[in-house]
């Protein structure tokens, strides 16, 4: 084989290898750019954390330092207006999220007792979609349900002794 033919053969193999490499790279890029990443669970967790510990959240804060006391609920902030403030109404411009936060005494069963306090976020949305989302109804009339229960401490009145309780947060996202 002459030198010119050998160079041509090497160049053809290089072109074939380069074409295969470009094809595989475009296949991978196409796969990763079209894949949808579900973020609703992460959004729900962030909203729960915002309700608990964010600015205006329901966690008890020290008066002098403003430090948040984790796991301790300020029962005076457990109302609809404070929850909407903690949730930051401007955050959810499309009004996709609704929810309910309830505080229960730890000495009583959550299934049979009424909550000590409860409040709602986007009350209309929460009232209409929470039962459907809990039942697993999806689609245009349903929603996605996310719930969590936290062990907390609370005071019924300022200066009173801390008591143990359970805080349930139920969120629903309109689908």
C-alpha positions as a Markdown table, in Angstrom:
| # | Residue | x | y | z |
|---|---|---|---|---|
| 1 | Unk | 0.0 | 0.0 | 0.0 |
| 2 | Unk | 1.3 | 3.4 | -0.9 |
| 3 | Unk | 1.7 | 6.2 | 1.6 |
| 4 | Unk | -1.1 | 8.3 | 0.1 |
| 5 | Unk | -3.6 | 5.5 | 0.3 |
| 6 | Unk | -2.6 | 4.8 | 4.0 |
| 7 | Unk | -3.1 | 8.5 | 4.9 |
| 8 | Unk | -6.5 | 8.4 | 3.1 |
| 9 | Unk | -7.6 | 5.3 | 5.1 |
| 10 | Unk | -6.6 | 6.8 | 8.4 |
| 11 | Unk | -8.4 | 10.0 | 7.5 |
| 12 | Unk | -11.6 | 8.0 | 6.7 |
| 13 | Unk | -11.5 | 6.2 | 10.0 |
| 14 | Unk | -11.0 | 9.5 | 11.8 |
| 15 | Unk | -14.0 | 11.1 | 10.1 |
| 16 | Unk | -16.2 | 8.0 | 10.9 |
| 17 | Unk | -15.0 | 8.1 | 14.6 |
| 18 | Unk | -15.7 | 11.9 | 14.7 |
| 19 | Unk | -19.2 | 11.5 | 13.2 |
| 20 | Unk | -20.0 | 8.7 | 15.8 |
| 21 | Unk | -18.7 | 10.9 | 18.6 |
| 22 | Unk | -20.8 | 13.9 | 17.4 |
| 23 | Unk | -23.9 | 11.6 | 17.1 |
| 24 | Unk | -23.5 | 10.3 | 20.6 |
| 25 | Unk | -22.9 | 13.7 | 22.1 |
| 26 | Unk | -26.0 | 15.2 | 20.4 |
| 27 | Unk | -28.0 | 12.1 | 21.6 |
| 28 | Unk | -26.9 | 12.8 | 25.2 |
| 29 | Unk | -27.5 | 16.5 | 25.0 |
| 30 | Unk | -31.0 | 15.9 | 23.5 |
| 31 | Unk | -31.9 | 13.5 | 26.3 |
| 32 | Unk | -30.8 | 15.7 | 29.1 |
| 33 | Unk | -32.2 | 19.0 | 27.8 |
| 34 | Unk | -35.7 | 17.4 | 27.2 |
| 35 | Unk | -35.9 | 15.6 | 30.5 |
| 36 | Unk | -38.3 | 17.1 | 33.0 |
| 37 | Unk | -37.1 | 17.2 | 36.6 |
| 38 | Unk | -40.0 | 17.0 | 39.1 |
| 39 | Unk | -39.5 | 19.7 | 41.7 |
| 40 | Unk | -42.9 | 19.7 | 43.5 |
| 41 | Unk | -41.6 | 17.7 | 46.5 |
| 42 | Unk | -38.7 | 20.1 | 46.9 |
| 43 | Unk | -41.0 | 23.1 | 46.6 |
| 44 | Unk | -43.3 | 21.6 | 49.3 |
| 45 | Unk | -40.4 | 21.0 | 51.6 |
| 46 | Unk | -39.1 | 24.6 | 51.1 |
| 47 | Unk | -42.6 | 26.0 | 51.8 |
| 48 | Unk | -42.8 | 23.9 | 55.0 |
| 49 | Unk | -39.5 | 25.2 | 56.1 |
| 50 | Unk | -40.5 | 28.8 | 55.2 |
| 51 | Unk | -43.7 | 28.4 | 57.3 |
| 52 | Unk | -41.7 | 27.1 | 60.3 |
| 53 | Unk | -38.4 | 29.0 | 60.3 |
| 54 | Unk | -38.7 | 31.8 | 57.6 |
| 55 | Unk | -39.1 | 35.5 | 58.3 |
| 56 | Unk | -42.6 | 35.8 | 59.9 |
| 57 | Unk | -42.6 | 32.0 | 60.4 |
| 58 | Unk | -44.4 | 30.3 | 63.3 |
| 59 | Unk | -41.3 | 29.3 | 65.2 |
| 60 | Unk | -40.8 | 31.1 | 68.6 |
| 61 | Unk | -38.1 | 33.8 | 68.5 |
| 62 | Unk | -36.1 | 35.2 | 71.4 |
| 63 | Unk | -37.2 | 38.8 | 72.0 |
| 64 | Unk | -33.7 | 40.2 | 72.6 |
| 65 | Unk | -31.7 | 38.5 | 69.9 |
| 66 | Unk | -34.4 | 37.5 | 67.4 |
| 67 | Unk | -32.9 | 34.0 | 67.3 |
| 68 | Unk | -35.3 | 31.3 | 66.2 |
| 69 | Unk | -35.8 | 28.4 | 68.6 |
| 70 | Unk | -36.1 | 25.3 | 66.5 |
| 71 | Unk | -39.0 | 23.0 | 67.3 |
| 72 | Unk | -40.8 | 25.6 | 69.4 |
| 73 | Unk | -44.0 | 27.1 | 68.0 |
| 74 | Unk | -45.3 | 30.6 | 68.8 |
| 75 | Unk | -49.0 | 29.9 | 69.1 |
| 76 | Unk | -49.9 | 33.5 | 68.6 |
| 77 | Unk | -48.6 | 33.3 | 65.0 |
| 78 | Unk | -50.7 | 30.3 | 64.2 |
| 79 | Unk | -53.5 | 32.1 | 62.3 |
| 80 | Unk | -54.4 | 32.5 | 58.6 |
| 81 | Unk | -52.9 | 36.0 | 58.2 |
| 82 | Unk | -49.6 | 35.1 | 59.8 |
| 83 | Unk | -49.3 | 31.9 | 57.8 |
| 84 | Unk | -49.9 | 33.8 | 54.5 |
| 85 | Unk | -47.3 | 36.3 | 55.6 |
| 86 | Unk | -44.8 | 33.6 | 56.3 |
| 87 | Unk | -45.7 | 31.9 | 53.0 |
| 88 | Unk | -45.2 | 35.2 | 51.3 |
| 89 | Unk | -48.1 | 35.7 | 49.0 |
| 90 | Unk | -46.0 | 37.3 | 46.3 |
| 91 | Unk | -44.0 | 34.1 | 46.0 |
| 92 | Unk | -46.9 | 32.1 | 44.5 |
| 93 | Unk | -48.2 | 34.4 | 41.8 |
| 94 | Unk | -50.3 | 31.7 | 40.1 |
| 95 | Unk | -51.9 | 30.6 | 43.4 |
| 96 | Unk | -50.8 | 27.0 | 43.0 |
| 97 | Unk | -50.3 | 26.0 | 46.6 |
| 98 | Unk | -52.7 | 25.8 | 49.5 |
| 99 | Unk | -52.4 | 24.1 | 52.9 |
| 100 | Unk | -53.4 | 23.6 | 56.5 |
| 101 | Unk | -51.2 | 23.8 | 59.6 |
| 102 | Unk | -52.6 | 22.3 | 62.8 |
| 103 | Unk | -51.1 | 22.0 | 66.4 |
| 104 | Unk | -52.1 | 19.1 | 68.5 |
| 105 | Unk | -51.4 | 18.2 | 72.2 |
| 106 | Unk | -49.0 | 15.3 | 72.5 |
| 107 | Unk | -51.1 | 13.7 | 75.2 |
| 108 | Unk | -54.1 | 13.3 | 72.9 |
| 109 | Unk | -54.5 | 11.3 | 69.7 |
| 110 | Unk | -54.3 | 13.3 | 66.5 |
| 111 | Unk | -56.8 | 11.1 | 64.8 |
| 112 | Unk | -59.6 | 11.6 | 67.4 |
| 113 | Unk | -58.9 | 15.0 | 68.9 |
| 114 | Unk | -59.5 | 18.5 | 67.6 |
| 115 | Unk | -56.4 | 20.6 | 67.1 |
| 116 | Unk | -55.5 | 23.2 | 69.7 |
| 117 | Unk | -55.0 | 25.7 | 66.8 |
| 118 | Unk | -55.2 | 25.4 | 63.1 |
| 119 | Unk | -54.7 | 27.8 | 60.2 |
| 120 | Unk | -54.8 | 27.7 | 56.4 |
| 121 | Unk | -52.7 | 29.0 | 53.5 |
| 122 | Unk | -54.9 | 30.0 | 50.5 |
| 123 | Unk | -57.9 | 28.7 | 52.5 |
| 124 | Unk | -60.2 | 28.3 | 49.5 |
| 125 | Unk | -57.7 | 26.2 | 47.6 |
| 126 | Unk | -56.9 | 24.2 | 50.7 |
| 127 | Unk | -60.5 | 23.5 | 51.6 |
| 128 | Unk | -61.4 | 22.3 | 48.1 |
| 129 | Unk | -58.3 | 20.4 | 47.0 |
| 130 | Unk | -56.9 | 18.8 | 50.2 |
| 131 | Unk | -59.6 | 16.1 | 50.4 |
| 132 | Unk | -59.2 | 15.3 | 46.7 |
| 133 | Unk | -55.4 | 15.3 | 46.9 |
| 134 | Unk | -55.4 | 13.0 | 49.9 |
| 135 | Unk | -57.7 | 10.6 | 48.0 |
| 136 | Unk | -55.2 | 10.6 | 45.1 |
| 137 | Unk | -57.3 | 12.4 | 42.6 |
| 138 | Unk | -55.0 | 13.9 | 40.0 |
| 139 | Unk | -55.6 | 15.8 | 36.8 |
| 140 | Unk | -57.4 | 19.0 | 36.1 |
| 141 | Unk | -59.6 | 18.8 | 39.2 |
| 142 | Unk | -57.2 | 17.4 | 41.7 |
| 143 | Unk | -53.9 | 18.1 | 43.3 |
| 144 | Unk | -50.7 | 16.7 | 44.7 |
| 145 | Unk | -50.6 | 16.1 | 48.4 |
| 146 | Unk | -47.6 | 16.6 | 50.7 |
| 147 | Unk | -47.8 | 16.3 | 54.4 |
| 148 | Unk | -45.4 | 16.2 | 57.4 |
| 149 | Unk | -45.7 | 15.9 | 61.2 |
| 150 | Unk | -43.2 | 17.5 | 63.5 |
| 151 | Unk | -42.7 | 17.1 | 67.2 |
| 152 | Unk | -42.8 | 20.6 | 68.7 |
| 153 | Unk | -43.1 | 22.6 | 72.0 |
| 154 | Unk | -45.6 | 25.4 | 72.5 |
| 155 | Unk | -46.9 | 27.8 | 75.1 |
| 156 | Unk | -50.6 | 28.5 | 75.4 |
| 157 | Unk | -49.9 | 31.9 | 76.9 |
| 158 | Unk | -46.8 | 34.1 | 77.1 |
| 159 | Unk | -44.6 | 33.2 | 80.0 |
| 160 | Unk | -46.3 | 29.8 | 80.6 |
| 161 | Unk | -44.4 | 26.5 | 80.7 |
| 162 | Unk | -43.5 | 24.8 | 77.4 |
| 163 | Unk | -45.7 | 21.8 | 76.5 |
| 164 | Unk | -45.1 | 19.0 | 74.0 |
| 165 | Unk | -47.2 | 18.7 | 70.9 |
| 166 | Unk | -47.4 | 17.7 | 67.3 |
| 167 | Unk | -47.5 | 20.1 | 64.4 |
| 168 | Unk | -48.9 | 18.8 | 61.1 |
| 169 | Unk | -48.4 | 20.6 | 57.9 |
| 170 | Unk | -50.5 | 19.5 | 54.9 |
| 171 | Unk | -49.8 | 21.1 | 51.5 |
| 172 | Unk | -51.6 | 20.7 | 48.2 |
| 173 | Unk | -50.4 | 21.8 | 44.8 |
| 174 | Unk | -53.0 | 22.4 | 42.1 |
| 175 | Unk | -52.3 | 20.3 | 39.0 |
